[in-house]
Amino acid sequence: MPSHLKQFSFLSLNLVIKARFAFGCSPLSKLSGTDISSVYFIEKEKSIQLRELYNLNDSLSKISISIPSGLILPDPKTKKRNGTSTLKYEVIAENKRMAIVDSASYQISDTAESQSMINHTWTFKAASGSSYFVKVVFIAPGLLKDFVLLEYLDKSNHSSQSWYRFKSNSETYLPNNTTTFSQPLRLISNDTSSRNFTVKFFSRDFAYPIPPFIDEYRPIFNFVPDSSFSLKVRKGISDYFRPVSNGIYFFLSDTNKLEAPTLFKTQSSFPKVTLHSMMLEPLKYITSTSEFQQLSVYTLPKLAIDSFWIANTGRPDLATELIRKYYKRVEIANELFSSYTEGWKTDRGMIYIVMGRPLKAFRNFNQEVWIFGDSEGPNSVKFYFHKAKNPFSNNDYVLSRNPYYKTIWFQYVSSWRR
């Protein structure tokens, strides 16, 4: 069973995580029966995509998703597309012994001639004072595997992120509370009271994780802001503000608490990797220290990138193929695993980029487990990620590191170096 995990401490303001791994038992509880590996499809159009998840009031919340259409084959006799898919959801409460507090199913007509996306929105019951998982299962005729979405919803108190959204001056809400350019924004809440927020800005360049077989301590997070400003909220709508610098914007209505809505401002191309200067750092995962140092001295990042991939493949065409594959994974890691930092810099992002999508993945309120190889065989490898208590994000998971991973890690690293 994984040992004690030191996390974000609200009292000492430390961000120190020490995770170790012990073999011989499965730490997953009731939710372990749900395989969520379909969440990690590289082809994002073949998975359920979360658009919004937020609280309406003390009893109701709302979710908006996009689901794939055009996947149902036409009737072999009539040649017509008249299939119907099924969407099911369950709301699972953490504080009630994993009880299902709401559930329903929808029949969705799918007659699309080509693949596209269908948006679907609904409200569900979720009382305040608890945390939840919203489990969504998409079932379509002919699919080899159901698509599953399992999203965390914090409704334990009224300071949590899920009570707030950010709206642009074009009246659109920001997905994942992330903006890629400086634009006028408002903080929106269904709480119609008038309040003053202190917005603390943190400009941080977080280090990427080291290999999974080496113990790692996260450095202490410096909670002294780089700057701050005040923001008034009247009847649930704030004044306009404009995030200029890239970093973390933390909106505190009570400066004595470390729980508040958070806005992330990042580079304009995010989550895509479009510049050669952005392509160099992710090579840390598949290069030695000396190799990376040599690449870093190149005056032009493009020359460094080309030099590495061509030297390690011997063929420009193979180098091009691996470049597309590698940086596509970096992009997907940014989409899936971003929290207080870019997704490619997280533990799950590192494993995903080098090793790809797990054969199976399971999640509960405290952790996530990825399985590579034959899940029932002796050669399977399991990675245990523990959910960190992070004031900026509910999407921060930390790997339990162990020397056991060294052999399998270098095997996957070698596969990128042909």
MARKEVO-539545 format. One line per 10 residues: their letters; for each residue x, y, z of C-alpha. Coordinates in steps of 0.5 Angstrom, whole numbers. Example, Ala and Ser with C-alpha at 12.3 -4.5 7.8 and 13.67 -1.06 7.14 Angstrom:
// MARKEVO-539545
AS> 25,-9,16 ~ 27,-2,14;
This chain:
// MARKEVO-539545
MPSHLKQFSF> 0,0,0 ~ 3,7,-2 ~ 6,10,4 ~ 4,17,7 ~ 4,23,2 ~ 6,30,4 ~ 2,35,0 ~ 0,42,-1 ~ -1,44,7 ~ -5,50,8;
LSLNLVIKAR> -2,51,15 ~ 5,51,13 ~ 4,53,6 ~ 9,48,4 ~ 9,44,-3 ~ 13,38,-1 ~ 11,31,-4 ~ 15,25,-2 ~ 11,19,-5 ~ 14,12,-4;
FAFGCSPLSK> 11,5,-7 ~ 10,-2,-4 ~ 8,-8,-7 ~ 3,-13,-6 ~ -4,-10,-5 ~ -9,-6,-9 ~ -11,1,-6 ~ -17,2,-11 ~ -24,2,-7 ~ -30,1,-11;
LSGTDISSVY> -29,6,-17 ~ -23,1,-19 ~ -28,-3,-23 ~ -29,3,-28 ~ -23,3,-33 ~ -22,10,-36 ~ -17,9,-41 ~ -21,11,-46 ~ -20,18,-43 ~ -13,18,-46;
FIEKEKSIQL> -14,17,-53 ~ -9,20,-57 ~ -15,22,-62 ~ -19,26,-58 ~ -25,26,-63 ~ -26,19,-61 ~ -27,20,-53 ~ -32,24,-49 ~ -29,31,-48 ~ -31,36,-42;
RELYNLNDSL> -33,43,-44 ~ -36,45,-37 ~ -37,43,-30 ~ -40,47,-25 ~ -45,48,-19 ~ -51,52,-20 ~ -54,52,-12 ~ -53,48,-6 ~ -57,42,-9 ~ -56,42,-17;
SKISISIPSG> -50,42,-21 ~ -49,42,-29 ~ -45,39,-34 ~ -43,40,-41 ~ -40,35,-46 ~ -38,33,-53 ~ -39,26,-55 ~ -37,23,-62 ~ -42,22,-67 ~ -41,19,-74;
LILPDPKTKK> -38,12,-71 ~ -44,8,-72 ~ -44,4,-78 ~ -50,4,-83 ~ -55,-1,-83 ~ -53,-7,-87 ~ -59,-8,-91 ~ -62,-1,-91 ~ -55,2,-92 ~ -58,8,-88;
RNGTSTLKYE> -55,11,-81 ~ -61,11,-76 ~ -57,8,-70 ~ -58,10,-63 ~ -53,11,-58 ~ -54,11,-50 ~ -51,16,-45 ~ -51,14,-38 ~ -49,18,-32 ~ -48,17,-25;
VIAENKRMAI> -46,22,-19 ~ -42,19,-14 ~ -41,22,-7 ~ -35,21,-3 ~ -37,23,4 ~ -43,18,3 ~ -39,11,2 ~ -39,12,-5 ~ -46,12,-6 ~ -50,14,-12;
VDSASYQISD> -54,20,-11 ~ -56,21,-18 ~ -57,18,-25 ~ -60,17,-31 ~ -59,15,-38 ~ -61,19,-45 ~ -62,16,-52 ~ -58,20,-57 ~ -60,19,-65 ~ -54,19,-69;
TAESQSMINH> -55,19,-76 ~ -48,23,-78 ~ -45,21,-85 ~ -38,23,-82 ~ -35,24,-76 ~ -37,30,-72 ~ -38,32,-65 ~ -45,33,-61 ~ -46,37,-55 ~ -50,35,-49;
TWTFKAASGS> -52,39,-43 ~ -56,37,-37 ~ -57,39,-29 ~ -56,33,-24 ~ -57,33,-16 ~ -51,34,-12 ~ -52,37,-5 ~ -47,42,-2 ~ -42,39,3 ~ -39,34,-1;
SYFVKVVFIA> -34,32,-6 ~ -37,28,-12 ~ -35,24,-18 ~ -39,25,-24 ~ -39,18,-29 ~ -41,19,-36 ~ -41,13,-40 ~ -42,13,-48 ~ -45,7,-51 ~ -45,6,-59;
PGLLKDFVLL> -47,0,-63 ~ -40,-3,-66 ~ -36,0,-61 ~ -31,-5,-58 ~ -30,-1,-52 ~ -35,4,-48 ~ -32,11,-48 ~ -32,13,-40 ~ -31,20,-37 ~ -30,21,-30;
EYLDKSNHSS> -29,28,-27 ~ -28,30,-20 ~ -33,36,-17 ~ -32,39,-11 ~ -38,42,-7 ~ -35,41,0 ~ -35,49,1 ~ -37,55,-3 ~ -30,57,-4 ~ -28,52,-9;
QSWYRFKSNS> -27,53,-16 ~ -33,49,-18 ~ -37,55,-16 ~ -34,60,-21 ~ -33,61,-28 ~ -29,66,-32 ~ -33,70,-38 ~ -30,74,-44 ~ -32,80,-46 ~ -35,76,-52;
ETYLPNNTTT> -40,72,-47 ~ -36,66,-48 ~ -34,62,-42 ~ -26,59,-41 ~ -25,52,-42 ~ -21,49,-36 ~ -20,56,-33 ~ -15,58,-38 ~ -14,63,-43 ~ -8,64,-48;
FSQPLRLISN> -8,71,-49 ~ -9,78,-46 ~ -17,79,-46 ~ -22,83,-42 ~ -25,77,-37 ~ -30,77,-31 ~ -31,72,-25 ~ -38,70,-25 ~ -41,66,-19 ~ -49,64,-18;
DTSSRNFTVK> -48,67,-11 ~ -51,74,-12 ~ -48,77,-6 ~ -43,83,-7 ~ -36,82,-5 ~ -28,84,-6 ~ -23,79,-8 ~ -16,80,-7 ~ -12,77,-14 ~ -5,74,-13;
FFSRDFAYPI> -1,73,-19 ~ 4,68,-19 ~ 9,67,-24 ~ 13,61,-24 ~ 17,56,-28 ~ 16,49,-25 ~ 21,44,-27 ~ 19,38,-30 ~ 19,31,-27 ~ 25,27,-26;
PPFIDEYRPI> 25,19,-28 ~ 20,15,-25 ~ 25,10,-22 ~ 28,16,-18 ~ 26,19,-11 ~ 23,26,-12 ~ 22,32,-7 ~ 18,38,-10 ~ 21,44,-8 ~ 17,48,-3;
FNFVPDSSFS> 12,53,-6 ~ 13,60,-5 ~ 6,63,-4 ~ 9,70,-4 ~ 6,73,-10 ~ 9,77,-15 ~ 4,82,-16 ~ -4,83,-13 ~ -10,87,-15 ~ -17,88,-12;
LKVRKGISDY> -23,86,-16 ~ -30,88,-14 ~ -36,83,-15 ~ -43,85,-15 ~ -49,81,-16 ~ -45,75,-18 ~ -41,79,-23 ~ -34,82,-23 ~ -31,88,-26 ~ -27,87,-32;
FRPVSNGIYF> -20,85,-31 ~ -15,83,-36 ~ -9,78,-35 ~ -3,80,-38 ~ 3,76,-36 ~ 3,68,-36 ~ 2,65,-30 ~ -3,63,-24 ~ -8,68,-22 ~ -11,66,-15;
FLSDTNKLEA> -18,70,-13 ~ -19,70,-6 ~ -25,72,-2 ~ -22,71,4 ~ -14,71,5 ~ -14,67,11 ~ -16,61,7 ~ -12,57,1 ~ -18,55,-3 ~ -21,60,-9;
PTLFKTQSSF> -22,60,-16 ~ -16,60,-20 ~ -14,63,-27 ~ -9,60,-32 ~ -5,65,-37 ~ -1,61,-42 ~ 2,62,-49 ~ -2,63,-54 ~ -1,57,-58 ~ -3,52,-52;
PKVTLHSMML> -4,46,-52 ~ 0,46,-58 ~ 7,46,-59 ~ 8,50,-65 ~ 15,53,-64 ~ 22,50,-64 ~ 24,53,-58 ~ 18,50,-54 ~ 20,43,-57 ~ 27,43,-54;
EPLKYITSTS> 25,42,-47 ~ 20,36,-47 ~ 27,32,-50 ~ 29,32,-43 ~ 25,25,-42 ~ 29,21,-47 ~ 36,24,-47 ~ 42,24,-42 ~ 44,30,-38 ~ 50,31,-43;
EFQQLSVYTL> 46,30,-49 ~ 41,35,-47 ~ 46,40,-45 ~ 49,39,-52 ~ 43,41,-55 ~ 42,47,-51 ~ 48,50,-53 ~ 45,51,-61 ~ 44,58,-63 ~ 38,56,-67;
PKLAIDSFWI> 33,51,-63 ~ 31,48,-70 ~ 38,46,-71 ~ 38,42,-64 ~ 31,39,-66 ~ 33,36,-72 ~ 40,34,-70 ~ 37,30,-64 ~ 32,26,-68 ~ 36,25,-75;
ANTGRPDLAT> 42,23,-71 ~ 38,18,-67 ~ 34,15,-73 ~ 39,16,-79 ~ 33,17,-83 ~ 30,24,-85 ~ 23,21,-86 ~ 23,17,-80 ~ 25,23,-76 ~ 19,27,-78;
ELIRKYYKRV> 15,21,-77 ~ 17,21,-69 ~ 17,28,-69 ~ 10,28,-70 ~ 8,22,-66 ~ 12,25,-60 ~ 10,32,-60 ~ 3,30,-61 ~ 3,26,-54 ~ 6,33,-51;
EIANELFSSY> 0,37,-54 ~ -5,31,-51 ~ -1,31,-44 ~ -3,39,-44 ~ -10,38,-46 ~ -11,32,-40 ~ -6,34,-35 ~ -5,41,-34 ~ -6,43,-27 ~ -2,48,-24;
TEGWKTDRGM> 3,47,-29 ~ 3,45,-37 ~ 1,38,-37 ~ 7,35,-40 ~ 11,38,-34 ~ 7,33,-30 ~ 8,26,-27 ~ 2,23,-31 ~ 4,27,-37 ~ 12,25,-37;
IYIVMGRPLK> 9,17,-37 ~ 4,19,-42 ~ 9,22,-47 ~ 14,16,-47 ~ 10,10,-46 ~ 3,12,-49 ~ -4,11,-47 ~ -4,5,-41 ~ -8,-1,-43 ~ -13,0,-37;
AFRNFNQEVW> -13,6,-32 ~ -17,7,-26 ~ -19,12,-21 ~ -22,14,-15 ~ -22,20,-10 ~ -15,19,-8 ~ -11,16,-13 ~ -11,14,-21 ~ -7,7,-23 ~ -5,6,-30;
IFGDSEGPNS> -3,-1,-32 ~ 1,-3,-38 ~ 2,-10,-41 ~ -2,-16,-40 ~ -6,-13,-34 ~ -7,-20,-31 ~ 0,-23,-33 ~ 6,-23,-30 ~ 9,-17,-34 ~ 4,-12,-33;
VKFYFHKAKN> 7,-6,-30 ~ 3,-1,-25 ~ 4,6,-24 ~ 0,9,-18 ~ -1,17,-18 ~ -4,20,-12 ~ -8,26,-12 ~ -5,32,-9 ~ -9,37,-5 ~ -7,43,-9;
PFSNNDYVLS> -10,50,-8 ~ -10,51,-15 ~ -12,45,-18 ~ -16,39,-17 ~ -12,35,-23 ~ -5,35,-20 ~ -3,27,-19 ~ 4,25,-16 ~ 7,19,-18 ~ 9,14,-13;
RNPYYKTIWF> 17,13,-15 ~ 21,6,-15 ~ 27,3,-17 ~ 23,-2,-20 ~ 21,2,-26 ~ 28,3,-28 ~ 28,-3,-33 ~ 21,-2,-37 ~ 23,6,-37 ~ 29,5,-41;
QYVSSWRR> 26,0,-46 ~ 21,5,-47 ~ 26,11,-48 ~ 30,6,-53 ~ 24,6,-57 ~ 24,13,-59 ~ 32,12,-60 ~ 32,8,-66;
